[in-house]
Structure formats: C-alpha cells, structure tokens
C-alpha cells in the first residue's frame, strides 16, 4: 500500500510542478507511540536526511593510480 501511495504521489508531483508535493503520510501520535525508542530515532535520522538542503557533489578524477 505504501509503495502504491508513493508512486501516486510521484505521478502527482510530475503533473503539478507549481506546488511542492509532500511524500509519504503523516504519522499520528497514536501510531508513533507504537514504535520503540530505537525506531523513533531511526525515523528522525531519516527525516533529517530527507529534508537536508540539496548539496552539489563534485567528482574529480584522480590522475595518479595507486597500487
């Protein structure tokens, strides 16, 4: 169900370029209470990574080959 929801949200995002699409679903406090502390920490880390500003990554070729 979650994969279908994300697929639908991606398609909506492609069609509606003017508004920022929110992906996933909002978890209720009741559902969050069912998680263990470790799982809450993992969700927080995931949220932090997913909402980071975009960083540009540059890749440079190493001209020296090390053996």
N, C-alpha and C positions, 0 to 999 in steps of 0.2 A: 504493500500500500504506500509506504514511504517513497519508494523508488518511482512509483506512478505519480505521486504528488510532485516530486522534484522535476520529473520530466514535463509535467503540465506547466509548472512554474517557469521552466526554462523556455518552453514554447511561448508562453505569455510574455516573457521578457523580450524575446526576439520580435514579437509583434508590437510591443509598446515601448519604444525606445525613449519616450519622454519622461517616464516615471521610473524610479528605482524599484526594482522588484525585490521583495523580501522572500528568501528561500527557506523552506522548512516550515515548521509550525511552532507556535508559542506554547511552551510547557506551562501547565498550571502549577500552582504551589502544591496542590494535592499530589500531582504526578512527581514533582521534584522531591517530595517527602518520601517517596518510594525508593529513591536512589540511595546507595551507600555514599559515605563521605568521599571515598576514592573516585566514584563515578561523577560526583558533583565537581570535583577537582578537574577531572578529565574534560568534562563539558565546558568548564571555564577556560581551560587551555585551548580547546578547540574554538571557542567563541573568540578568544583573544587573537588567535592566528587568522581566523576567517575575517576579522574586522580590521586587521592591520592596514595601514595605508600601503598602496602599491609601491614596491621598491623596484627600481630598474636594476637588472642584473647584467653585468658585462662579463663576457668570457674572452679571455685573451689566450692566444696560442703560446705555449712555452717553446721557445726556439731551441732550447737545449734538451736533448734526450738523455735522460739519466739511466744508467744500467745498474 
